[in-house]
Amino acid sequence: MDMNTPPLAQEDPLVLYGETFAGRLLLGTSRYPPPATLEAAVKRSQPAMLTASLRRQGAAQPEAGAAFWKLLQELAVPVLPNTAGCHTTQEVITTAQMAREVFNTPWIKLELIGDDYSLQPDTLNLVDCARQLINDGFKVLPYCTEDLVLCQRLVDVGCQAVMPWAAPIGTGQGPVNPYAMRLLRERLSVPLIVDAGLGLPSHACTVMEWGFDAVLLNTAVALAQSPVDMAGAFADAVRAGRAAYRSGAMQPQASAQPSTPVMGTPFWHHGS
């Protein structure tokens, strides 16, 4: 038994495309002050995967990012390449194929941006893009909105997990549409990873309490005053939320209910 892995995580692993992960927190790798801060945050939070952008980190030019890639290798955490910054299906496919060669992995976080202001996914082309990547042998984790029909269509073309946002990327607002997100969890049986928009550990705890399977974070940790402590706080919140979900929370009541029922005389007056 790995003494560094909480017992609950060992009993209740995250399973994506048939592969098992001990943690339910995925962590982005951009915008950290120095590399040492990223390293410490990873060690504190023990994420299941680390996301990395081929286009933004310069992986195609090893001399530009050699130190970064060396750090990723030393951390020994599975890497989830993403297609950040892609606006067309062809851009996504080309970037994904390059990432597969660079990282030697079939995993890809699919990002197909349709609006530069909100960074909202291109919902009209996302499903077909996912289909093409899956047919090319990728294990696709698509970044999408919380729209139920869109997420169902992604599952229909072969995505074994989907990654709906809680709010637009980098806003830190937390779940802005709780109804849609809870409906999504109720209707879909595949793993759901909340990707984007979480700003506080309480946000992560909340979506995990709703039954979401994992969360992906970047900005909320990287731009915190103490990224390492914030990474730890999010990791703790994710574990707490998952434990609460599995424990079966009480149902809210419309009126007060006594926690200690009162009947007859005080217990110290009872005879033996």
C-alpha positions in Angstrom: 0.0 0.0 0.0 1.2 3.5 -0.9 1.3 5.3 2.4 1.2 8.7 0.6 -2.2 7.9 -0.9 -5.3 8.4 1.2 -7.2 5.2 2.0 -10.3 6.6 0.3 -8.4 7.2 -3.0 -7.1 3.6 -2.9 -10.6 2.2 -2.4 -12.3 4.6 -4.9 -9.9 5.3 -7.8 -10.6 7.5 -10.8 -11.0 5.4 -13.9 -10.6 7.0 -17.3 -10.6 5.0 -20.5 -9.9 1.9 -18.5 -6.8 3.4 -16.7 -6.8 3.9 -13.0 -5.6 7.1 -11.2 -5.2 7.5 -7.5 -6.1 11.2 -7.3 -9.1 13.2 -8.5 -7.3 16.5 -8.9 -5.8 17.4 -12.3 -3.4 20.3 -12.3 -2.4 22.8 -15.0 1.3 23.8 -15.4 1.2 27.4 -16.7 1.5 30.8 -15.1 3.4 29.6 -12.0 6.0 32.2 -10.9 9.2 30.0 -10.9 9.4 26.3 -11.8 10.2 25.5 -8.2 6.7 26.7 -7.2 5.1 24.3 -9.7 7.2 21.5 -8.4 6.3 22.1 -4.8 2.6 22.5 -5.7 2.6 19.2 -7.5 4.3 17.4 -4.6 1.8 18.9 -2.1 -1.4 18.1 -4.1 -0.3 14.8 -5.8 -2.4 15.3 -8.9 -3.6 12.5 -11.1 -2.4 14.2 -14.2 -0.6 17.4 -15.3 -1.8 19.3 -18.3 0.7 21.0 -20.7 0.2 23.0 -23.8 2.4 22.1 -26.8 1.7 25.4 -28.5 2.4 27.6 -25.6 5.3 25.9 -23.9 7.4 25.4 -27.1 7.7 21.7 -27.0 8.4 21.6 -30.7 11.6 23.5 -30.0 13.3 21.6 -27.2 15.9 24.3 -26.6 13.1 26.7 -25.6 11.6 24.6 -23.0 14.2 22.0 -22.0 14.0 22.9 -18.3 10.2 22.7 -18.3 10.2 19.2 -19.9 12.9 18.0 -17.6 10.9 19.1 -14.6 7.8 17.2 -16.0 9.9 14.1 -16.3 11.3 14.4 -12.8 7.8 14.9 -11.3 6.8 11.5 -12.8 3.1 12.5 -13.1 1.2 11.4 -16.2 1.0 14.3 -18.7 -2.2 15.3 -20.4 -1.3 17.4 -23.4 -3.9 20.0 -24.5 -4.8 21.8 -27.7 -5.0 25.2 -26.1 -5.2 28.1 -28.5 -6.7 26.1 -31.4 -9.6 27.6 -33.3 -10.1 25.1 -36.1 -10.5 21.4 -36.3 -7.4 21.0 -38.4 -5.4 23.0 -35.9 -6.5 20.7 -33.2 -5.7 17.5 -35.1 -2.2 18.8 -36.1 -1.4 19.9 -32.5 -2.7 16.6 -31.1 -0.6 14.5 -33.4 2.5 16.6 -32.6 1.7 16.2 -28.9 1.4 12.5 -29.2 4.9 12.3 -30.7 6.5 14.7 -28.2 4.9 13.2 -25.1 4.6 9.7 -26.3 1.0 9.5 -25.1 -2.4 8.9 -26.7 -4.1 11.2 -24.1 -5.3 14.6 -25.3 -7.4 17.3 -23.7 -9.4 18.7 -26.6 -9.8 22.4 -26.6 -11.4 24.0 -29.7 -12.1 27.6 -29.0 -15.1 29.3 -30.6 -15.0 32.7 -28.9 -11.8 34.6 -28.0 -13.5 36.8 -25.3 -15.0 34.1 -23.2 -12.8 31.2 -24.5 -16.0 29.2 -24.9 -15.6 26.0 -26.8 -16.8 25.9 -30.4 -19.9 23.8 -29.7 -20.8 23.4 -33.3 -17.6 21.7 -34.4 -16.4 20.1 -31.1 -18.3 16.8 -31.5 -16.9 16.1 -35.0 -13.5 17.1 -33.9 -13.6 14.7 -31.0 -14.9 11.9 -33.4 -11.9 12.4 -35.7 -9.4 12.3 -32.8 -11.0 9.1 -31.3 -10.9 7.5 -34.8 -7.2 8.4 -34.9 -6.6 6.5 -31.6 -6.6 9.3 -29.1 -8.0 9.1 -25.6 -10.0 12.3 -25.7 -11.0 14.5 -22.8 -13.0 17.3 -24.3 -13.3 20.7 -22.7 -16.9 21.8 -23.2 -19.8 23.8 -21.7 -22.3 22.3 -19.3 -24.8 21.8 -22.1 -26.4 18.4 -21.6 -27.1 17.7 -25.3 -23.5 18.6 -26.3 -22.0 16.4 -23.6 -24.3 13.5 -24.6 -23.2 13.9 -28.2 -19.6 13.8 -27.2 -20.3 10.5 -25.4 -22.1 9.2 -28.4 -19.1 9.6 -30.6 -16.8 7.7 -28.2 -15.6 10.1 -25.5 -15.5 8.0 -22.3 -15.3 11.2 -20.1 -16.2 14.8 -20.6 -14.9 18.0 -19.1 -17.6 20.7 -18.7 -16.7 24.1 -17.4 -18.1 25.6 -14.2 -17.6 29.1 -15.5 -15.4 30.7 -18.2 -11.7 29.9 -18.0 -9.7 31.9 -15.4 -12.8 33.7 -13.9 -12.8 31.9 -10.6 -16.5 32.3 -10.3 -17.3 28.8 -9.3 -20.4 27.0 -10.7 -22.5 29.6 -12.4 -25.2 27.2 -13.5 -25.7 24.7 -10.7 -29.0 23.4 -12.2 -27.4 22.4 -15.5 -24.4 20.9 -13.8 -26.4 18.8 -11.5 -28.6 17.7 -14.3 -25.5 16.7 -16.3 -24.4 14.5 -13.4 -27.8 13.0 -13.1 -28.2 12.1 -16.8 -24.7 11.0 -17.8 -22.9 7.9 -16.5 -19.4 8.6 -17.8 -16.8 10.3 -15.6 -17.3 14.1 -15.5 -14.3 16.4 -14.8 -15.0 20.0 -14.0 -12.6 22.0 -16.1 -12.3 25.8 -15.8 -13.9 28.5 -13.6 -13.2 27.2 -10.1 -11.6 29.8 -7.9 -11.9 28.5 -4.3 -11.5 25.1 -2.6 -15.1 25.4 -1.6 -16.1 25.4 -5.3 -14.2 22.2 -5.8 -15.7 20.6 -2.7 -19.2 21.6 -3.9 -19.0 20.0 -7.4 -17.4 16.9 -5.9 -20.3 16.7 -3.4 -22.7 16.8 -6.4 -21.0 13.6 -7.7 -18.5 15.0 -10.3 -15.5 12.7 -10.6 -12.6 15.1 -10.6 -11.6 18.7 -11.1 -8.9 20.4 -13.2 -7.3 23.5 -11.9 -4.7 26.0 -13.1 -5.3 29.7 -12.5 -6.8 29.3 -9.1 -3.6 27.7 -7.9 -1.0 29.4 -10.0 -2.1 32.9 -9.3 -2.8 32.4 -5.5 -0.5 34.4 -3.2 0.8 31.0 -2.0 0.3 28.5 -4.9 1.7 25.6 -2.9 -0.7 26.1 0.1 -3.6 26.6 -2.3 -2.8 23.4 -4.2 -2.9 21.6 -0.9 -6.2 23.3 0.0 -7.8 22.2 -3.2 -6.5 18.7 -2.9 -8.0 18.5 0.6 -11.3 19.9 -0.7 -11.5 17.4 -3.5 -11.0 14.5 -1.1 -13.6 15.9 1.3 -16.2 16.5 -1.4 -15.7 13.0 -2.7 -16.0 11.5 0.7 -19.1 13.5 1.4 -20.7 12.3 -1.9 -19.9 8.7 -1.1 -21.2 9.0 2.4 -24.7 10.0 1.4 -25.6 13.4 2.7 -28.9 14.0 4.5 -31.7 15.6 2.5 -32.5 19.2 3.3 -35.6 19.8 5.4 -38.1 22.6 5.2 -38.4 22.9 9.0 -36.2 22.5 12.0 -35.6 18.9 13.2 -34.2 18.2 16.7 -30.9 16.5 16.6 -31.6 15.1 20.1 -35.2 13.8 20.4 -36.8 14.7 23.8 -39.1 12.2 25.4 -40.5 12.2 28.9 -38.2 12.8 31.9 -34.5 13.5 31.8 -32.4 10.3 31.6 -30.8 10.9 35.0 -34.3 10.6 36.6 -34.9 7.1 35.2 -34.6 4.3 37.7 -32.5 1.3 37.2 
